[in-house]
Each structure stands twice: as C-alpha cells, then as structure tokens.
Amino acid sequence: MDTSSYFITDRRGNKSILLSFKVEGKRWERGIMDYYTLVLGSIFALSFLYILAKILRKASKKLPPGPKPWPIIGNLHLLGQKPHISLANLAKIYGPIMSLKLGQITTIVISSSTMAKQVLKNQDQLFSTRFIPNALKAHNHYKFSVAWLPVCPQWRTLRRILNTNLLSANRLDSNQHLRSQKLKELLAYCVKCSQEDEVVDIGQVAFKTNLNLLSNTLFSKDLADPFSDSKVELKDVIWGIMVEIGKPNLVDFFPILEKIDPQGIRRRATFYFGKLIKLYFDGLINERLWEKSRFSSVKTDVLEDFLNITEENPHEINHNHIKSMFLDLFGAGTDTTTSTLEWAMAEIIRQPEIMKKAQAELAEVIGKGKIVEEADVSQLPYLQCVIKETLRMHPPVPFLVPRKVEQDVELCDYIIPKGSQVLINAWAIGRDSTFWEDPLVFKPERFWSSNMDMRGQDFELIPFGAGRRICPGLPLALRMVPVMFGSLLNSFNWKLEAGIAPTDLDMEGKFGITLAKAHPLRAIPSPI
C-alpha cells in the first residue's frame, strides 16, 4: 500500500514527519495533527513575541523627569507659598514637561507653549477631564457644573444652553445697555471720590461693578449695594468660596483623608455654597416661579430663559444645574475680571508713561472724558496691547483648571499614568524667556505689531485656556475689561494714596485659584 510522506530535516540530518497519509485513504490523522501542532505553535510563538515587544516598548517609555520624591509626602515640600513660581523654577531644571509626586497623586506640570499645545489641542480629548478639588464636592456642585463635569452629553447640553442664552454675540449685544449702566455708576462713584479727595479701592469697586452687572444680566436686579460697605454679605460669601477652593488641601493630595477633612476646607465650602444657594439662588428662583404663575409679564433675563428650558425640556436642565451655573458665573465671572483690572491699573500707575500713552490714544479716538463703548475697542490698539501684556504677566488663573487622564496617555515619548493630575502653568508660559524678550518687563509695545490674541489659538498667551474646555466666560471678559479699564483711564488721572511713589508700589501676588494682588490697589482719581 503506497504511502506518501513529507519530512522536515534538522541540522543534524534527522528527519521527522511533517505530513503523512496513505494514498488509498487509510488513516493519516497523525500527520495532520503534527502539521496543525506546528502551525498553532508558530502562531502562539509569534503572538507571544508581539505581546512581549509591546510590553518592552511600553516599559521603555517612562514618566517625565522630575525631582525625587520623599517618602509619604512626595514633592509637596517643594511647592512653597507660591507654587506657580516654585514649579516654574523647577521646570528650568527638569524641562517643560515634568512629573512630581504630590502626596499620593502623580502630577504632570506643563511649562511651555509647545507642550501646552500638545495637551490642549493635539491631544485635547485625552486631557479634557477635570481633576476635581475636594472642596467642590460640597453640595455635589461638581456633578451639575458645566465647569467641572466631564465631556459628556450632559456637559455639551449645558455648554450649549449657557452659550446661547448668555455668551453668544447676539445675547451680549442685547445686554450691552446693562454693562453701560453699571459702568456709569462706577464712574459716578469715582467722581464723588475725586471731589472728596477719597481713595478708591480699585479691586473692590471693580468686584461690585462686575457683581451687579452679572446679577442684572441673570436676574434683572442688583444683588449688592454698589459702592457701600453697609451690605457686604454677598461679596464676602463669594470671596469665601474662592478662598476655600484656592487653598492647598491635604485631601486633594491624600484622598484617603477625605472623610476626615483635616483642614475643614470642604466643611467651610459647604457653608458658603449653602449660604449662596439658600439666601440668593433658591429665593430668586422661587420668586420668579411665583411671578410667572401670577402675572403674564415676561422678563428677558437669563433666569427666565433657563426656567423656560426647564419647563419645556426637563431632561436637559434642572434647578440644580441652574444654581451650579450661577455659582460658577459669580465665582469665576467676578474674581478673574476684577484681578485683571486691578493688575492693569497697578502696572500703568507704576509706569506713568504707559498711562499717558494710553490716555493720548483714548483722547484722539473717542475724546477726553468720554465713556469707552464696546464698539470703540477695536480702534484702540494700544489699550488692547496693555491688556494683553497684563494677562501675559498676571494671568487670572496661574494654573489652568487641572486636568485628569482617564487612561495611560503617551505624551512626547513619556507615559502619563491613568489618574494623573495635569497642571498647565500659564504663569510660567507667559514669562518663558525662550519666547518672550525681557519677560519680566511690562512692555505693551511687544504686541504692537503682533496678531497674537487670547482666544486659545496662540499657546504662548493662554490666560483663558484653549481647546474644548476653554473658559466659557471669555467673550464677556473681552468686552468688560477693555471698556472698564479704558473708561477709568479716559475719565481720570490716578495717583497712589499718601504720597507713595509709583516705583514703591507693592506688586506682590497672592496665590489662590486666582492670582490677586497681595495688597489691594488704592488710588486717588482726579478728573481729566
């Protein structure tokens, strides 16, 4: 009986059967089994080698460089009182992408425009989730807030509602008369101070102006006595919230301490959040619902629009979402604009030649003593340069709102482990000597022939962030700051109180969620 066989031969000449079968159809299973064993073995071997190569390739990538952590506390001891400055100095040693261990949390610090572009644009989706400070767990705020929700259908819906009903160009245009009215009240107060030779606390009056601007836009009423200290509760509550959120919190570095809340930050945040919600937002919402049920008149403010959406599409937005959005707007919308205006005024008082140059442009374009309208700003390039330079040197938020990666992410040949916190040091980027000439000098002229703007396309200047999580209040800020700043300059000359020389003005910053002046700017106006 004929048998056909196929052999393989090793290096010593020994033969082994690869495939054998009998021509007349007798049993040939053994040869077939040997053949399949070889094929399957080859597949398993190749798979093993592929997986091994992938593991080795991943293992060859590592965390970005950084200082060696201490046991338990990691690198917390390196932060100091001004972490934005401490981390900028460390980046000069370890590079623009740096890793630290802050307690239990792996933290990646980005300190250059090139790295920021990778995170905020090229790999934006992978870095879009927020790292939630424990203080924001008060009243479950982070679960309803458009600022802190992850990118998800609910976030997209809330962002669309916010943009359409408050921050779109059409809506901002329709509310321009409110901003003009609050600006006139600010200037009238400054006139009164000049007549009585009284000092103006720039930060305080700017805060109250922004506060009432927002409250009129949202609720059609003032929530604070514009320029009196007799009713300061709302201001104190909002400032209390910003202070607590901005404090370094041990729970954020050691999540195991969450139930203990050793510094009491979440407890105090809960108190402030509750006070703002119960004393103001709940009362305003209930009052409006009562008015809607009793009267046919309709108001044209943001609260009315939100409540209408809630009635028509309750799955899109509820009262918790409304109150959380108001909370975000009052916090970020007042504090950041206030600090920017105060820093801008401080810089030009410190350098009178810059003030004179800006005033000359204002006098030529719109006339001395006139209020700056929003339509005028495009014709005031030097004023815009001063504001850009202010935001370069004094970004309202020194670290853009922290990000968190939900999976291992490869970034510039490094691996960012799942769960890491990512900080983008906007303060350091604005003072990066590899890009900015004389970065520590306040020089508005550097922007004179530059098309660089602050809308998130030029990563050397990102005071409001960039990408899908860019600050939603940017359009309002870009309208409010120039008209307030320009009107104060065009209506008054400014000097420091008590004969303090401009060169002696204290320019120290105070670290928090926003970067405010450590000492309030107090100046005396005199009408032009």
TORLUM-892255 format. One record per residue (C-alpha): x, y negated, z. Coordinates in steps of 0.05 Angstrom, whole numbers, plus 5000, padded with zeros to 4 digits. Each point is the difference from the previous one (the first is absolute). Layout:
<recs>
XYZ;...
</recs>
This chain:
<recs>
500050005000;503149354978;501349485052;501849274985;504149645053;502949305007;505949895045;503749435034;507450095014;503849685057;507449774999;502550695019;496450344942;494650325042;493350044965;493249935032;493350074966;496449364986;494150324963;498650724984;494050334968;498450644964;498249924927;494250505005;496749575054;502350375062;501349635065;504349384993;497649625062;506750015034;503449624945;494449494999;500549915075;507549894995;498849474947;494749635040;504450035062;505649664963;495349464971;496849865067;506650005035;502649494950;493949565011;500850035076;507449854995;498949404955;494449745045;504450075061;505749624966;495249454978;497149915070;507050025030;502549474951;494049565017;501350085075;507449844991;498449404956;495249735052;504950155056;505349614962;495649385006;499849685069;497549425040;502649324983;506149795041;499049675067;502849935070;500750635042;494050055047;500650085075;496450575036;492649875012;499849254983;503450084932;502049314974;495049595040;505649665037;502349684935;493549614986;500949445051;495249415008;500049844925;499750674962;499749664932;506849695012;503050625033;497950454943;502449504948;506950025032;500050765003;498150024926;506649644985;503550615028;495550584977;497049734937;493349764972;496650665017;501550225071;497250515048;499249945075;496950415054;495449565041;498150455057;496650604967;498649634935;504650044939;500149294972;502449794931;501949274993;500049674931;504249364996;500949834926;495449794943;502350604958;498050505053;493649625015;498050064927;501050755003;495450055060;494749484982;499650104925;503550614970;497750485056;494449585028;495050565006;504650435043;501249425048;493049715003;497750285067;500649545061;503750195063;494849845053;502449635063;496750305061;497049325019;495550044938;496750635027;496249535046;492650054982;502150474944;501649384959;504850374954;494450464977;495849434970;505249484981;501749874927;507049805023;501450675035;495950534965;503950474955;499049944925;493450374991;493149884970;497749635062;506149544998;498849854926;492749845014;501649535057;505649664962;495349884941;494649715045;505149555035;502949754934;493349894967;496649635057;505849605029;506550014961;498149994926;501649364961;492649844991;498450085074;506149595021;498049454951;492949985028;502849935072;504949454983;495549465031;500650355067;507549984998;499949274980;495449835059;504550365051;506149654970;496649325008;498750175073;507350175010;502449354969;495049605041;502850315062;507149824979;497749284987;497249975070;506650265029;504049494960;495749435026;501050225071;507350194989;498550715021;503750634982;497050524953;501250735014;500650224927;498950745013;494049905044;496249524954;501750434939;497450615037;493449675018;499149734930;501050694970;495550315053;494249544984;501150064926;499350755006;494049975047;496349524953;501650454941;497750625036;494449745045;498449284978;502049715067;506049785041;502150495054;505049545034;499949285022;504749744945;504949585040;498350065073;503050455054;493350045035;498050624962;506050444987;497150695014;499650244928;507049764984;502750345062;496450654983;502850014929;507049835023;499450535054;498550524946;505949794957;504750005060;498050715021;500450284930;506949684991;503150265064;504850594995;496050575029;503250625030;494050414977;501749844927;506950315011;497850565047;493050234979;500150495057;498749405046;493549804965;495350225056;504249645052;500749334963;505849815046;500449264980;492449915000;500249734929;494250414973;496049835063;501049254990;498750064925;493450365017;498149425045;501549474947;496850394943;493850115043;499549275019;500449774928;495150514976;494849925056;500449255011;500449804927;498950524946;494350395032;496549365018;500849694931;497750634965;493950085045;498349264993;500350054925;495750634998;494849655043;500149404953;499250454939;494050335032;496649345019;501849514945;500150034924;506049534994;506450344977;507049785018;505650054950;505750245044;504050645005;496150285059;493549954959;503250364942;502850565044;493350115034;496450034933;504950534976;498950395065;492550004987;500550194927;505950495004;500950235073;504850544977;504949474976;500649565061;497049985071;500449525058;506550325026;503349854933;497449295001;502749865070;506750324984;500749574937;498449375040;505050205052;505550094947;498249334968;500249615064;506650325021;504050004936;496449424967;501449505055;506650205030;504050094935;497649354968;501349625065;507150255007;501649844927;497549285007;503749905065;506650264971;499349574938;498749375041;505950175046;504850094941;498249344967;500149615065;506950295011;502149774931;496849314987;502849974929;495750594981;493949675031;501349364961;500850394935;493550375010;496349365020;502749654937;497150554956;493349965036;499749254993;501550034926;495150564983;494049865044;501449335035;502249845071;495350175056;495350444960;497850705018;503150544957;494750394963;501150724979;500049804927;505949535014;504750555024;502150244930;502549294986;504449995063;505950464984;504649735054;494750115053;499350714976;507650085004;499949785073;494650525016;503750554964;506449835037;496250005066;497350704985;506950244979;503249805065;494050095046;495550554973;493650025042;501050745014;507450185007;498650744987;494650144949;494650435032;503450675014;498850584952;499850745016;501650574952;495150595001;504950484968;507450064987;501949464950;506349954958;502549284998;506649834965;503150685011;497850025073;494350395032;495049605042;497050535047;492550075007;497349565056;505649484996;498649275011;502549534945;501649285016;501249484946;504149425029;497249414961;504149535044;506550344980;498050024926;498849255000;507049895029;503850514958;506549664980;500950474941;494149664967;499049325034;505549474998;501049675068;494250425029;500249655068;499149314970;493049724990;500449784928;493449944961;503849814937;502150734991;492950124973;499949394955;501550364935;497550685023;493650354981;500250435062;493550035038;497250355062;494750454969;503950645007;503650024932;506649715022;502750455055;505149505024;494249595028;494450445029;497349645062;493150304985;502450684979;498850334932;496550584967;493150265017;500849815074;501949274986;496849525050;492849904977;499949305029;505549764952;495349614953;497149605059;506949875031;502749744933;494349495000;500049795073;507349905015;501849534943;493949545011;501049965076;507449904995;499649514942;494549595033;503849945065;506149764962;496349524954;496149675057;505349945054;507349935017;502150475055;505149935056;501650435060;497549825070;504349675053;505149754951;502750704984;504849974941;497950434940;506650385004;498450205072;493450334982;499750715028;499050494942;500050655040;494850514980;495850445045;499350724977;493150314997;495250264947;501149304972;506449595004;497949375036;504349435026;502550155069;498549285021;493949644972;501349444951;497649355030;500349384956;497349294997;496549784936;500049294973;495549844940;503349874933;
</recs>
